[in-house]
C-alpha cells in the first residue's frame, strides 16, 4: 500500500482518486530512495508507473519544505517530446490537486506568449522540453538557480534526438540542485550510462523486474515482405482484420507517414497522422480524434513513441522497422500497457533481418513468423551472417594460449 511511503494525506487521497491501489515494482524501488534525497538512475519498462515513481517523492519534498517566497520553479522535469511533457504535467496536477503545489508546462511548437504566465508567476514544478527551455534561459527569462530537484525522463531518447548539448547546458545552469533523477525505459547503449556519470552523484541504480500482472502482455510477430508494395498490402490487410480496434502504425520518415496516410484513405481506412514538424494545434487535434475513438488508426514517426499515453491501443504495427532495439521496445510499449493485452506486428523486408536478430537477442526469444495466406511471400527469409565466427588458431597460437592459461592458473593457486 502507498501508506508505507509516509506520504501526506493529501497525496494519498489523490493517489487513491487516480485508481492506484498497490505500488508497482518501480515505485517500490524508487520512492523510498528518492524521498531521502538520493540521486537515482532507474530503468523500467514502459507502462509500469514510472511517472508516479518520481512525482510522488517530488510532491512530498515540496510539502515538507514549503516555499518561503515567490520565485522560479524548484523542480524541473525534462522530457524529449511535447506529448510526454503534457502528459506528465497532467499527472502532476492530478497528484497535487489537493495541495497548493503549482505545475507548469513549457514546450516548443506553441506560441511564446502562452508561456508568459508560467515565466512571470510562481511555479513549483516545471515540465519542459529542452530546446524551448534553453531559449528562455539564454534570453534571461528563466532562472535555473532555484532548482532543487532535476528529473531527466526518457533520457536515452533525448540523447538520440540530439539534445545532448542542450541538456548539458541546462544541467550546468541548475548546478546548485540537491537531487537528480534519470529515468529510461531501457539502458541500452553506452551513451546514457556515460551521461549519467556526468550528472549523477553516487546514484542508486534501480532496475525493476515487473510482476507478471504489471508486465505488458504483448504478442509479437512479423510478416516477411518481398517488396514495398507487398508490405503495403500486408498493412492494409492487417488493419482490416477483426479485432484491430485502435492501431498505431510506425514509419521511419515523415514522407512515408504522408504516403501511407493517402494510401490508407484510398483503401477506405480513415487515419490521422503525426510527425515532428506539425504545428502543435494540429498534433493535439490528431491525438484527440484518435484518443476519442473517432479515428482508429494513427500513422506516426517516432515522435509518438514517447509520451503517447492512450488506453486500449490494441495493435502497434511497424511498417518500417527501427534501426535500434530500444526504439522498437518503446514503440511496442504503446500497447499492452499496465498489464493489458496488446499485439505488435512488424512488416519485415530482407534488409531488416539484422535488426530482427538484435531484437531477438535482446528479448531472448524468437519473433514468431506468420503468413497471411493470400499474401504469402515468394522469397525465403534472408539469413543473417554470424559476426562472431570462430577464429582458427595455428598450432603455435594454441600452444601459446595454453601456456598463458597455465601461468594464470598457477598464479591463482599461489594467491
C-alpha positions in Angstrom: 0.0 0.0 0.0 1.1 3.6 -0.6 0.8 4.3 3.1 4.2 2.6 3.6 5.9 5.6 2.0 4.9 8.1 4.7 3.2 10.4 2.2 1.0 13.2 3.3 -2.7 12.6 3.5 -3.5 14.9 0.6 -1.1 13.0 -1.7 -2.6 9.6 -0.6 -6.1 10.9 -1.3 -5.0 11.9 -4.8 -3.3 8.6 -5.4 -6.5 6.8 -4.4 -8.6 9.0 -6.6 -6.3 8.2 -9.6 -7.1 4.5 -9.0 -3.7 3.4 -7.7 -4.2 0.6 -5.2 -0.8 -1.1 -4.9 2.7 0.3 -5.8 4.3 -1.2 -8.9 7.8 -2.6 -8.6 9.5 0.5 -9.9 7.5 2.7 -7.4 8.5 0.4 -4.5 12.2 0.7 -5.6 12.3 4.4 -6.4 10.0 6.2 -3.9 11.9 5.3 -0.7 15.3 6.2 -2.1 14.0 9.4 -3.8 12.4 10.6 -0.5 15.7 10.5 1.3 17.3 12.6 -1.4 19.4 10.1 -3.2 20.3 10.5 -6.9 18.5 7.9 -9.0 19.4 6.0 -12.2 16.3 3.9 -12.9 15.3 1.6 -15.7 11.7 0.2 -16.0 9.6 -1.0 -18.9 7.1 1.5 -20.4 3.7 1.4 -18.7 4.8 0.3 -15.2 4.2 3.5 -13.3 7.5 5.3 -13.8 6.0 8.8 -13.7 4.3 8.4 -10.3 7.6 7.0 -9.0 9.3 10.4 -9.3 6.2 12.7 -9.0 5.2 11.5 -5.5 8.6 12.0 -3.8 8.9 15.4 -5.5 5.5 16.5 -4.2 6.3 15.2 -0.7 9.6 17.2 -0.8 7.7 20.4 -1.7 5.2 19.8 1.1 8.0 19.1 3.7 10.0 22.2 2.7 7.4 24.8 1.7 8.4 27.8 -0.3 9.2 30.9 1.7 9.0 33.4 -1.1 7.8 33.7 -4.7 10.2 32.7 -7.4 11.1 30.3 -10.3 10.4 26.6 -10.2 12.1 24.4 -7.6 11.7 21.2 -9.6 12.5 20.7 -13.3 11.4 17.7 -15.3 12.9 17.4 -18.8 11.3 15.2 -21.4 12.0 14.6 -25.1 8.6 15.3 -26.6 5.7 17.7 -26.3 3.2 14.9 -25.8 5.1 13.4 -22.9 5.6 16.8 -21.3 1.9 17.5 -21.5 1.1 14.0 -20.1 3.5 14.4 -17.1 2.1 17.9 -16.5 -1.4 16.4 -16.3 -0.3 13.7 -14.0 1.5 16.2 -11.7 -1.7 18.3 -11.4 -3.7 15.2 -10.6 -1.4 14.0 -7.8 -1.1 17.5 -6.3 -4.6 18.9 -6.8 -5.4 18.9 -3.0 -2.3 20.9 -2.3 -1.1 24.4 -3.2 1.7 23.0 -5.5 1.6 24.6 -8.9 2.7 22.8 -12.1 3.6 24.4 -15.4 4.5 23.0 -18.9 6.8 24.6 -21.4 7.3 23.0 -24.9 8.2 24.0 -28.4 5.7 24.2 -31.1 3.4 26.7 -29.3 3.2 30.5 -29.2 5.8 32.1 -27.0 3.1 34.2 -25.4 1.4 31.1 -24.0 4.3 30.7 -21.5 4.2 34.2 -20.2 2.1 33.3 -17.1 4.4 30.4 -16.2 7.6 32.5 -16.6 6.2 35.5 -14.7 4.3 33.8 -11.8 5.4 31.4 -9.1 5.5 27.8 -10.3 6.8 24.9 -8.2 7.1 22.1 -10.8 8.1 22.8 -14.4 7.8 20.1 -17.1 9.7 21.1 -20.2 11.2 20.1 -23.5 14.9 21.1 -23.7 15.0 23.3 -26.8 12.4 25.9 -25.8 13.5 26.0 -22.1 17.1 26.8 -23.2 15.8 29.7 -25.3 14.2 31.2 -22.2 17.4 30.6 -20.2 19.5 32.3 -22.9 17.1 35.3 -23.1 17.2 35.5 -19.3 13.5 34.9 -19.0 14.1 31.8 -16.9 16.5 31.3 -13.9 17.5 27.7 -13.1 19.4 28.6 -9.9 16.4 27.8 -7.7 16.0 24.2 -9.0 16.4 21.8 -6.1 15.4 18.6 -8.0 16.1 17.8 -11.6 14.4 14.8 -13.4 15.6 13.6 -16.8 12.8 11.4 -18.1 13.4 9.2 -21.2 17.0 10.3 -21.1 18.1 7.8 -23.8 15.5 9.2 -26.2 16.6 12.8 -25.5 20.2 11.9 -26.4 19.1 10.0 -29.5 17.2 13.1 -30.6 20.4 15.3 -30.4 19.6 17.1 -27.2 22.9 16.2 -25.5 24.5 19.6 -25.7 21.2 21.4 -24.8 20.7 19.2 -21.8 24.3 19.6 -20.6 23.8 23.4 -20.7 20.6 23.2 -18.7 22.2 20.8 -16.2 25.0 23.3 -15.8 22.5 26.1 -15.2 20.9 24.0 -12.4 24.2 23.1 -10.8 23.0 24.1 -7.3 20.4 21.3 -7.3 20.3 18.9 -4.4 19.0 15.8 -6.2 19.0 14.4 -9.8 16.9 11.5 -11.1 17.4 9.9 -14.5 14.8 7.6 -15.9 14.7 5.4 -19.0 12.7 2.6 -20.3 15.9 0.8 -21.3 19.6 1.4 -20.6 20.8 0.0 -23.9 24.0 1.5 -25.2 26.9 3.4 -23.6 25.5 6.9 -24.2 23.1 7.0 -21.3 25.5 5.4 -18.8 28.3 7.8 -19.8 25.9 10.7 -19.5 24.6 9.5 -16.1 28.2 9.6 -14.7 28.4 13.3 -15.6 25.1 14.4 -14.0 24.5 12.0 -11.1 26.4 11.8 -7.7 26.7 8.4 -6.1 23.4 7.3 -7.6 21.2 4.4 -6.7 20.9 2.1 -9.7 17.4 0.7 -9.8 16.2 -1.7 -12.4 12.7 -3.1 -11.8 11.6 -6.6 -12.6 7.9 -6.2 -13.0 5.5 -8.8 -11.7 3.5 -10.9 -14.2 0.5 -8.6 -13.5 2.5 -5.5 -14.4 4.2 -6.9 -17.4 2.8 -5.9 -20.8 1.2 -9.0 -22.4 2.3 -8.1 -25.9 2.0 -10.8 -28.6 4.8 -10.1 -31.1 5.2 -11.5 -34.6 6.4 -10.5 -38.0 5.3 -10.9 -41.6 8.0 -11.2 -44.3 7.6 -8.8 -47.2 9.0 -9.2 -50.7 8.8 -5.5 -51.6 7.4 -2.1 -50.6 4.1 -2.9 -52.4 3.9 -6.3 -50.7 4.5 -4.6 -47.4 1.7 -2.0 -48.0 -0.7 -4.9 -49.0 0.1 -6.6 -45.7 -0.5 -3.4 -43.7 -3.9 -2.8 -45.4 -4.9 -6.5 -44.8 -3.9 -6.4 -41.2 -5.8 -3.1 -40.4 -9.0 -4.6 -41.9 -8.9 -7.7 -39.8 -11.4 -8.2 -36.9 -10.0 -7.2 -33.5 -7.9 -4.3 -34.7 -9.8 -1.6 -32.7 -7.1 1.0 -32.2 -3.8 0.8 -34.0 -0.6 2.9 -34.2 1.4 2.4 -37.4 5.1 3.5 -37.2 7.2 4.7 -40.1 10.8 6.0 -40.0 10.3 9.1 -42.2 7.7 11.8 -42.4 7.4 11.3 -46.2 6.4 7.7 -45.5 3.8 8.8 -43.0 2.2 11.1 -45.6 2.4 8.4 -48.3 0.8 5.8 -46.0 -2.0 8.2 -44.9 -3.0 8.7 -48.6 -2.9 5.0 -49.4 -5.0 4.1 -46.3 -7.7 6.6 -47.1 -7.7 5.2 -50.7 -8.4 1.8 -49.2 -11.2 3.1 -47.0 -9.2 3.2 -43.8 -9.5 6.7 -42.3 -6.5 7.7 -40.3 -4.8 10.6 -38.6 -1.1 11.2 -38.7 1.6 12.6 -36.5 5.2 13.7 -37.2 7.8 16.1 -35.9 7.2 19.3 -37.8 3.4 19.5 -37.3 2.1 22.7 -35.6 1.0 21.9 -32.0 -2.7 22.6 -32.6 -2.8 20.1 -35.4 -0.9 17.5 -33.4 -3.3 18.0 -30.5 -6.3 17.6 -32.8 -4.9 14.4 -34.4 -4.3 12.8 -31.0 -7.7 13.9 -29.7 -9.5 12.3 -32.7 -7.5 9.1 -32.1 -7.9 9.1 -28.3 -11.7 9.6 -28.5 -12.1 6.7 -30.9 -13.4 8.8 -33.8 -10.4 7.5 -35.9 -9.0 4.1 -35.2 -5.6 4.3 -37.0 -2.7 6.7 -36.2 0.3 6.8 -38.5 3.3 8.3 -36.9 7.1 8.7 -36.8 8.9 8.1 -33.6 7.8 11.4 -32.2 4.8 9.4 -30.9 6.9 6.6 -29.5 7.3 8.5 -26.2 4.6 10.2 -24.3 1.7 8.8 -26.3 -0.4 7.6 -23.3 -3.6 6.3 -24.7 -5.5 3.5 -23.2 -6.7 0.4 -25.2 -4.3 0.6 -28.1 -4.8 -2.9 -29.4 -2.1 -3.0 -32.1 1.3 -1.5 -32.9 2.4 -2.1 -36.4 6.0 -1.4 -37.5 5.6 -0.6 -41.2 9.3 0.4 -41.0 11.5 -1.5 -38.5 13.6 1.0 -36.5 17.4 0.8 -36.6 17.8 0.4 -32.8 16.4 -2.1 -30.4 15.5 0.5 -27.7 13.2 2.3 -30.2 11.5 -0.9 -31.0 10.9 -1.5 -27.3 9.4 2.0 -26.9 7.2 1.6 -29.9 5.6 -1.7 -28.8 5.2 -0.2 -25.3 2.3 1.9 -26.7 0.2 -1.3 -26.5 -0.2 -3.8 -23.6 0.0 -1.0 -21.0 -0.5 -1.7 -17.3 -0.8 -5.4 -17.8 -3.5 -5.3 -20.5 -3.0 -7.4 -23.7 -1.6 -6.0 -26.9 -0.3 -7.0 -30.3 2.9 -5.8 -32.0 3.4 -6.7 -35.7 6.5 -5.9 -37.8 6.5 -5.9 -41.6 10.0 -7.0 -42.5 12.0 -6.9 -45.7 15.3 -8.7 -46.3 17.4 -5.7 -45.3 15.6 -5.6 -41.9 16.8 -9.0 -40.8 19.9 -7.8 -38.9 17.7 -5.6 -36.7 15.3 -8.6 -36.2 18.3 -10.6 -34.9 19.2 -7.8 -32.5 15.7 -7.6 -31.1 15.6 -11.4 -30.7 18.9 -11.4 -28.8 17.7 -8.5 -26.5 14.4 -10.2 -25.7 16.0 -13.7 -25.6 13.2 -15.1 -27.7 12.4 -15.6 -31.4 9.8 -13.4 -33.0 7.1 -15.7 -34.4 6.9 -15.7 -38.3 3.3 -15.6 -39.5 1.8 -15.8 -43.0 -1.4 -14.3 -44.5 -2.3 -17.0 -47.0 -3.5 -14.5 -49.7 -0.2 -12.6 -49.3 2.3 -15.4 -48.8 5.8 -14.2 -49.5 7.6 -15.6 -52.6 11.1 -15.2 -51.3 12.7 -17.2 -48.4 13.8 -15.4 -45.2 17.1 -13.7 -45.6 19.9 -15.2 -43.5 21.9 -13.0 -41.1 25.6 -13.6 -41.2 27.1 -14.7 -37.8 29.5 -11.9 -36.9 31.0 -13.9 -34.1 32.6 -16.6 -36.3 35.2 -18.7 -34.6 38.8 -17.8 -35.3 41.0 -20.8 -36.1 44.3 -20.8 -34.2 47.6 -22.2 -35.6 49.3 -24.9 -33.5 51.8 -22.3 -32.3 49.0 -19.9 -31.2 47.2 -22.8 -29.4 50.4 -23.7 -27.6 51.0 -20.0 -26.5 47.4 -19.7 -25.3 47.6 -22.9 -23.3 50.9 -21.7 -21.7 49.3 -18.3 -20.8 46.3 -20.1 -19.2 48.6 -22.4 -17.2 50.5 -19.3 -15.8 47.3 -17.7 -14.7 46.2 -20.9 -13.0 49.5 -21.2 -11.2 49.3 -17.6 -10.1 45.8 -18.0 -8.7 46.9 -21.2 -6.8 49.7 -19.2 -5.1 47.5 -16.3 -4.0 
